[in-house]
Amino acid sequence: MPEFHSTRRKFLKAAGATAGAALLTPPGLRGLPIVGGKDGSTLQNEAPADYSLTIATKPIEVARNRILSVTTYNGEFPGPLLRFKEGERVTIDVRNDTDTPEQLHWHGQFVSTDVDGAAEERTPFIPPHGNRRISFVPRPAGLRFYHTHVRARADLAAGQYSGLVGPVYIEPKQNAGNYDREVFLTLKEFQPTLSRGGDMPMNFLAPAREVPALKDAGENRMKASLAKGMPHGYEVGYDSFTINGRMLGHGEPVRVKAGERVLLHVLNGSATEIRSLALPGHSFQVIAMDGNLLPKPVRVPVLWLGTAERISAIVEMNHPGIWILGDTADDDRHHGMGIVVEYARAQGKPQWTPPAPFKWSYPHFGNPSVAVAQPDEVFDMLFEKQNAALDGFNQWTINGVAFPHEQMAAAPAFRLREGKRYRLRMRNASDDIHPIHLHRHSFELTRIAGQPTAGVMKDVVMVGGYQEAEIDFVADNPGLTLFHCHQQLHMDFGFMTLFEYV
Ligand SMILES: [Cu+2]
């Protein structure tokens, strides 16, 4: 079985090159019992799938004597790194060993609604204690991920508060990267709790231009709510912060040699949080965002990732020592958000020094000399918050409409024609920052807080408080298409809408 061996070798190689990334059981040795699914499918007589993922609640050890019971894929966090080849069909068996229906979303891929993993798009659920076999052609190349797509609402063990997150890397047909090895880092918090009011860092985005009309509207709405005696809506905080499922100092370090070029693939797998990362004495040459190559690499001192964003960046290991690659927020780093980078033969305790102040500007990564194509149609979207309106949780609306929380099959609000280019003009009338995600398509950033840009293709964009952003996409993947804020608390309480092709 030459294919078996080549696949296995590739996995071993990949695993050897990654810090803490999980190793998949080789094909043929996976212990998944193949039984008939509750959705009516019978799997007994089919060939084994290329991959199998089992959803179950198991203990994971995020630090010494800190063992948490969380729902994960294959009993590990993050879920196994899945390496696909662009354009080569894969078959995956998903088994759900929990008591609740599940959805497995292929974030950032151009797949059909039948497998995309969103009930709002009519993807069938993976039934409790049942199976579902799915098959699709992975594309586009780059860093993607998979995660649960059920709504958690007040259940902080469900949705992406769980450990149901794993990285996907789709190998390009032609590999142009100039690096010595890859390291996959999945950033994730555990032990969530509800609180009143949050500490969402707001000062990262540049330009920081707020729109006075949006600010007036949002502040007046908030004042009116508080005047009625309403408390501030719930936010979520966490006790344990991890990279690849381990708190700082409790996992294997990233071991490097002087002179190496290490390609970091960083995934913010958080349900709600924004992350920043710095490595003292080093810089990051960002080559891709959300898996998509930038017009040209851009060197930055800090990586900043909203919920569900990904960054692929090369680090030249030219500053020997033992360092903390960690969150710039001291409190989060002290609670575990970091990983040790250890040069061969270096000695001593891991060192941290804060980076110089830095602002994250999406246009900085674009190509300002390129003219953006004109859209065939522009959709305006206004985002608003009703403070504490739903049992103490904030309710979110797009153009005045909250996505119905019980009814998955809501009527689509926007209509697309295949082949046309659309612009979304998003206006955020809330003080919160939103990681805006479009399923099954990539979009191009065309204007951020008033600043034009071009050439940056993404599937999540952060829209700052009281700011505006514009993104363009080509309607090239027919079927229902979900658009939502990726902050779990926001998407669960109304911040979603559907596009349909007509
Ligand atoms: Cu949001």
Boltz pocket constraint, residues with backbone or C-beta under 6 A from the ligand:
constraints:
  - pocket:
      binder: B
      contacts: [[A, 432], [A, 433], [A, 434], [A, 435], [A, 485], [A, 486], [A, 487], [A, 490], [A, 491], [A, 495]]
      max_distance: 6.0
